[in-house]
Amino acid sequence: MKIPQLAGTLLIAFTAVTLFANCTSGINTTKSALNASGDSSGVAVTDTTRKPIDTAKYNTLMLKLAHGDTTGKWPVKPQPYPLPGAILPYKRIIAYYGNIYSKRMGVLGEYAPKEMLSRLDAEVKKWEKADPSTPVQPALHYIAVVAQGDGGKDGKYRFRMPDKQIDSVLAISRMRKNMIVFLDIQVSLSNIRTELPLLEKYLKMPNVHLGVDPEFSMKDGVKPGKKIGTYDAADINYCSQYLADLVKKYNLPPKVFTVHRFTKKMVTNYKNIKLRPEVQMVMHMDGWGEPELKKGTYRHFIFSEPVEFTGFKLFYKNDIKKAPNRMITPEELLKLVPIPVYIQYQ
């Protein structure tokens, strides 16, 4: 079985080149927020006991995440209240990212399972200390479709992880109580309408959620790694509708859906992104660099183009390459506007 070539070259080297291009201001803004309750992990497909959400509590928590924003962007409105069992904003998701084929694509694959989980436990404790009022939801974020340098038999430059590897990640997640799993898709020269349905047998599980990476969606046929890819609102809406259909069909709690972003063109027509009660959308700031550079990217592309919830990615190695040679702390992230509710470590 061929191991993906890009495990560590594309995700690290390419992001290093384009990572945080000079950001432009004056981005259009509209929308603002409100709406949910519970915990999706460990809920049986046939469970009918999930209680309706406390809308007053939900509104209060969304205002807390908005962190005093005076622009009218946050919290985002209008938005539907989610179905019972929603994770956000009741918990903050702390996720370890990577692929178990590679030690260079993220911490999830860099260490043996027990050590990896021990390290994740330590990050969870840091967040519990930094924000005692928000419970932590631990997660594994696994790259299930990997962009790679070899075109493969069909010339699509992506490698689909075999089921046994995904099953292994699910088994690892069961080593911790109520841990959830994200399956991430890098379509490369394929497309999301082809790749997403192939993961349905996992996504219909109540503890499995979705991530997509526009960086490796090469709509113009350019090989991944040569330029930054893109998704339009139509692609994102296809994914959220697909998830919503699964939620309704199998009586699931809402799915969390993360979309990676660190440039404007990675996500086009954001105002057309549809919000659904069955899906909780996280626009996830994905890119590495020194603290102030990352904060600037968050302001330009996450704060300025509001969708629903926000996320922030931290790199153990690449974030410390330049002065001040340190990662952003949980305490610093809690000062952002809005406050990210999904944190990913690579």
C-alpha positions as CSV (number, residue, x, y, z in Angstrom):
1,M,0.0,0.0,0.0
2,K,1.4,3.4,-1.0
3,I,2.0,5.9,1.8
4,P,1.1,9.5,0.9
5,Q,4.1,11.5,-0.2
6,L,2.8,14.8,1.1
7,A,2.7,13.7,4.7
8,G,4.8,16.5,5.9
9,T,5.9,18.3,2.7
10,L,2.6,19.9,1.6
11,L,1.1,20.5,4.9
12,I,4.2,22.0,6.3
13,A,6.4,23.3,3.5
14,F,3.5,24.8,1.4
15,T,1.8,26.4,4.3
16,A,5.2,27.9,5.2
17,V,5.5,29.7,1.8
18,T,2.0,31.1,1.6
19,L,1.0,31.0,5.1
20,F,0.2,34.5,6.1
21,A,0.5,36.7,3.0
22,N,0.0,40.4,3.7
23,C,-3.7,40.7,4.7
24,T,-6.0,43.3,3.2
25,S,-8.5,45.2,5.2
26,G,-11.9,46.5,4.1
27,I,-13.4,43.1,3.9
28,N,-17.2,43.1,3.5
29,T,-19.1,42.3,6.6
30,T,-22.7,41.5,7.4
31,K,-24.5,39.0,9.6
32,S,-24.2,38.8,13.4
33,A,-25.1,35.6,15.7
34,L,-27.3,33.7,18.2
35,N,-28.4,30.0,19.2
36,A,-28.0,25.2,21.3
37,S,-27.0,22.6,24.2
38,G,-25.4,19.4,25.2
39,D,-22.8,16.9,24.2
40,S,-22.8,14.8,21.0
41,S,-20.3,12.2,22.1
42,G,-21.7,8.9,23.3
43,V,-25.3,9.6,22.2
44,A,-27.0,6.5,20.7
45,V,-28.4,6.9,17.2
46,T,-31.8,6.0,18.5
47,D,-31.6,8.3,21.5
48,T,-34.8,10.3,21.9
49,T,-34.0,11.6,25.4
50,R,-31.9,14.7,24.4
51,K,-33.6,17.7,26.0
52,P,-34.4,20.9,24.0
53,I,-31.8,23.5,24.3
54,D,-31.9,26.2,26.9
55,T,-32.1,29.2,24.5
56,A,-31.5,31.8,27.2
57,K,-28.3,30.0,28.2
58,Y,-27.3,29.6,24.6
59,N,-27.7,33.4,24.0
60,T,-25.7,34.2,27.1
61,L,-22.8,31.9,26.0
62,M,-22.8,33.4,22.5
63,L,-22.6,36.8,23.9
64,K,-19.7,35.7,26.0
65,L,-17.9,34.4,22.9
66,A,-18.5,37.7,21.1
67,H,-16.3,39.2,23.9
68,G,-17.7,42.7,23.8
69,D,-17.6,43.1,20.0
70,T,-19.1,46.5,19.1
71,T,-19.1,46.1,15.3
72,G,-22.4,44.1,15.1
73,K,-20.7,41.2,13.5
74,W,-20.6,39.0,16.6
75,P,-22.6,37.1,17.7
76,V,-23.8,36.2,14.2
77,K,-27.4,36.9,13.4
78,P,-29.7,35.5,12.2
79,Q,-28.9,31.9,12.9
80,P,-31.0,29.0,13.8
81,Y,-30.9,27.4,17.3
82,P,-29.2,24.0,17.0
83,L,-30.9,20.7,17.7
84,P,-30.6,19.1,21.1
85,G,-27.3,17.6,21.9
86,A,-25.1,20.4,20.4
87,I,-21.6,20.7,21.6
88,L,-21.1,24.4,20.9
89,P,-21.0,26.8,22.7
90,Y,-21.4,24.7,25.8
91,K,-18.0,23.2,25.5
92,R,-14.7,24.2,23.9
93,I,-13.2,21.5,21.6
94,I,-9.5,20.8,22.0
95,A,-8.2,18.7,19.2
96,Y,-5.0,16.9,18.2
97,Y,-4.5,16.9,14.4
98,G,-2.6,14.7,12.0
99,N,-2.3,11.3,10.2
100,I,-1.0,8.1,11.7
101,Y,0.9,7.3,8.5
102,S,3.2,10.3,9.2
103,K,5.1,11.8,12.1
104,R,5.5,15.1,10.2
105,M,1.8,15.9,9.5
106,G,0.9,16.6,13.1
107,V,1.0,15.5,16.7
108,L,-1.7,12.9,16.2
109,G,0.7,10.7,14.2
110,E,4.0,11.9,15.8
111,Y,3.6,9.9,19.0
112,A,2.4,6.5,20.0
113,P,-1.3,6.6,21.1
114,K,-0.7,6.6,24.9
115,E,1.9,9.4,24.8
116,M,-0.2,11.4,22.3
117,L,-3.2,11.2,24.5
118,S,-1.2,12.1,27.6
119,R,0.0,15.2,25.8
120,L,-3.6,16.1,24.8
121,D,-4.6,15.6,28.4
122,A,-2.1,18.2,29.4
123,E,-3.5,20.7,26.9
124,V,-7.0,20.0,28.2
125,K,-5.9,20.8,31.7
126,K,-4.3,24.1,30.5
127,W,-7.6,25.1,29.0
128,E,-9.6,24.1,32.0
129,K,-7.4,26.3,34.1
130,A,-7.5,29.2,31.7
131,D,-11.3,29.1,31.4
132,P,-12.9,27.1,34.2
133,S,-16.4,28.1,33.2
134,T,-16.2,26.3,29.8
135,P,-15.9,22.5,29.9
136,V,-13.4,21.0,27.5
137,Q,-14.4,18.4,24.8
138,P,-11.3,16.5,23.7
139,A,-11.0,15.4,20.1
140,L,-8.8,13.8,17.5
141,H,-8.8,15.5,14.1
142,Y,-7.7,12.9,11.5
143,I,-6.8,13.6,7.9
144,A,-8.8,10.9,6.1
145,V,-8.1,12.1,2.6
146,V,-4.6,13.5,2.1
147,A,-3.3,15.7,-0.7
148,Q,-0.1,14.2,-2.1
149,G,2.7,14.7,-4.6
150,D,1.9,11.6,-6.6
151,G,-1.1,11.8,-8.9
152,G,-2.0,8.2,-8.3
153,K,-3.8,6.0,-10.8
154,D,-6.6,8.5,-11.4
155,G,-4.4,11.6,-11.4
156,K,-6.2,13.2,-8.5
157,Y,-3.2,13.7,-6.3
158,R,-5.0,12.6,-3.1
159,F,-4.7,9.5,-1.0
160,R,-7.8,8.0,0.7
161,M,-7.0,6.4,4.0
162,P,-8.0,2.8,4.3
163,D,-10.9,2.0,6.6
164,K,-8.5,0.1,8.9
165,Q,-6.6,3.4,9.6
166,I,-9.8,5.3,10.3
167,D,-10.9,2.4,12.6
168,S,-7.6,2.7,14.4
169,V,-8.2,6.4,15.1
170,L,-11.7,5.6,16.4
171,A,-10.2,2.9,18.6
172,I,-7.6,5.4,20.0
173,S,-10.4,7.9,20.7
174,R,-12.2,5.3,22.9
175,M,-9.2,5.3,25.2
176,R,-10.6,8.5,26.6
177,K,-14.2,9.0,27.8
178,N,-16.5,10.8,25.5
179,M,-13.7,11.8,23.0
180,I,-15.0,12.8,19.5
181,V,-13.3,12.4,16.2
182,F,-13.1,14.7,13.1
183,L,-12.4,13.3,9.6
184,D,-10.7,15.9,7.5
185,I,-10.8,16.0,3.7
186,Q,-8.1,17.4,1.3
187,V,-9.7,16.8,-2.1
188,S,-6.7,18.0,-4.2
189,L,-7.8,17.5,-7.9
190,S,-10.8,15.5,-6.9
191,N,-13.9,17.3,-5.5
192,I,-15.9,17.3,-2.3
193,R,-19.0,15.8,-3.9
194,T,-16.9,12.7,-4.8
195,E,-15.0,12.4,-1.5
196,L,-17.5,13.2,1.2
197,P,-20.0,10.4,0.5
198,L,-17.3,7.8,0.8
199,L,-17.0,8.6,4.5
200,E,-20.7,8.3,5.3
201,K,-20.5,5.1,7.2
202,Y,-18.3,7.0,9.7
203,L,-20.1,10.3,9.7
204,K,-23.4,8.7,10.6
205,M,-21.8,7.8,13.9
206,P,-22.8,10.3,16.6
207,N,-19.2,11.0,17.8
208,V,-17.7,11.6,14.3
209,H,-17.6,15.1,12.8
210,L,-16.2,16.7,9.6
211,G,-13.4,19.0,8.6
212,V,-12.6,20.3,5.0
213,D,-9.4,22.1,3.8
214,P,-9.9,24.6,1.0
215,E,-6.1,24.9,0.9
216,F,-5.9,21.7,-1.0
217,S,-9.0,22.1,-3.2
218,M,-7.4,22.7,-6.6
219,K,-10.3,23.7,-8.8
220,D,-8.0,24.9,-11.7
221,G,-6.1,21.6,-12.0
222,V,-2.9,22.9,-10.6
223,K,-1.0,20.3,-8.5
224,P,-1.4,20.7,-4.7
225,G,1.5,22.6,-3.2
226,K,1.9,25.0,-6.1
227,K,-0.8,27.5,-4.9
228,I,-3.5,27.8,-2.3
229,G,-6.8,26.2,-3.2
230,T,-10.3,27.4,-2.6
231,Y,-13.9,26.5,-1.7
232,D,-17.0,28.5,-2.5
233,A,-20.0,28.8,-0.3
234,A,-21.7,26.3,-2.6
235,D,-19.1,23.6,-1.7
236,I,-19.5,24.4,2.0
237,N,-23.3,24.3,1.7
238,Y,-23.1,21.0,0.0
239,C,-21.2,19.6,3.0
240,S,-23.5,21.0,5.6
241,Q,-26.6,19.8,3.8
242,Y,-25.1,16.3,3.5
243,L,-24.4,16.4,7.3
244,A,-27.8,17.7,8.0
245,D,-29.4,14.9,6.1
246,L,-27.4,12.3,8.1
247,V,-28.5,14.0,11.3
248,K,-32.1,13.8,10.4
249,K,-32.0,10.3,8.9
250,Y,-30.2,8.8,11.9
251,N,-31.5,11.0,14.7
252,L,-28.1,12.3,15.6
253,P,-27.0,15.3,17.6
254,P,-25.7,18.2,15.5
255,K,-22.5,17.7,13.6
256,V,-19.6,20.1,14.1
257,F,-18.2,21.1,10.7
258,T,-14.8,22.9,10.5
259,V,-13.5,24.8,7.5
260,H,-9.8,25.7,7.4
261,R,-8.9,29.2,6.4
262,F,-6.0,31.6,6.4
263,T,-6.5,33.7,3.2
264,K,-9.5,35.6,1.8
265,K,-9.7,33.5,-1.4
266,M,-9.7,30.2,0.4
267,V,-13.4,30.8,1.1
268,T,-15.4,32.8,-1.5
269,N,-18.9,34.2,-1.1
270,Y,-19.0,33.6,2.6
271,K,-22.3,35.6,2.9
272,N,-24.0,32.8,1.0
273,I,-23.0,30.1,3.5
274,K,-26.2,28.6,5.0
275,L,-26.6,27.8,8.7
276,R,-28.6,24.8,9.7
277,P,-29.9,23.5,13.1
278,E,-28.3,20.2,12.4
279,V,-24.7,21.6,11.8
280,Q,-22.4,23.8,13.8
281,M,-20.1,25.7,11.5
282,V,-16.6,26.6,12.7
283,M,-14.4,28.8,10.5
284,H,-11.0,27.7,11.6
285,M,-7.9,29.9,11.4
286,D,-5.3,27.5,10.0
287,G,-1.8,28.8,9.5
288,W,1.5,29.2,11.4
289,G,3.7,32.0,12.4
290,E,4.6,34.3,15.3
291,P,1.7,35.4,17.7
292,E,1.0,38.8,16.2
293,L,1.0,37.5,12.7
294,K,-1.6,34.8,13.6
295,K,-3.7,37.3,15.4
296,G,-3.7,39.5,12.4
297,T,-4.8,36.7,10.1
298,Y,-7.6,35.9,12.6
299,R,-8.8,39.5,12.5
300,H,-8.8,39.8,8.7
301,F,-10.3,36.5,7.7
302,I,-12.2,35.1,10.6
303,F,-13.4,38.1,12.6
304,S,-14.2,40.1,9.5
305,E,-16.2,37.5,7.6
306,P,-18.4,36.0,10.3
307,V,-20.2,32.7,9.8
308,E,-21.1,31.1,13.1
309,F,-18.3,29.8,15.4
310,T,-14.5,30.3,15.2
311,G,-11.4,28.1,15.7
312,F,-7.7,28.7,16.0
313,K,-4.8,26.4,15.1
314,L,-1.5,26.1,17.0
315,F,1.7,24.5,15.6
316,Y,4.1,23.0,18.1
317,K,7.1,23.5,15.8
318,N,6.4,26.0,13.2
319,D,4.8,28.7,15.5
320,I,8.1,29.0,17.4
321,K,10.5,29.4,14.4
322,K,10.6,33.2,14.5
323,A,10.8,35.7,17.4
324,P,9.4,35.7,20.0
325,N,9.8,31.9,19.4
326,R,6.8,30.9,21.4
327,M,3.2,29.7,20.9
328,I,0.2,31.7,21.7
329,T,-1.2,30.8,25.1
330,P,-4.8,29.9,26.0
331,E,-5.0,33.1,28.0
332,E,-4.1,35.1,24.9
333,L,-6.6,33.3,22.8
334,L,-9.3,34.0,25.3
335,K,-8.7,37.7,24.6
336,L,-9.6,37.5,21.0
337,V,-12.8,38.8,19.4
338,P,-14.6,36.5,19.0
339,I,-13.2,33.9,21.4
340,P,-12.5,30.7,19.5
341,V,-14.4,27.7,20.7
342,Y,-12.4,25.1,18.7
343,I,-8.6,24.8,19.3
344,Q,-6.5,22.5,17.1
345,Y,-2.9,21.5,17.8
346,Q,-0.6,20.2,15.1
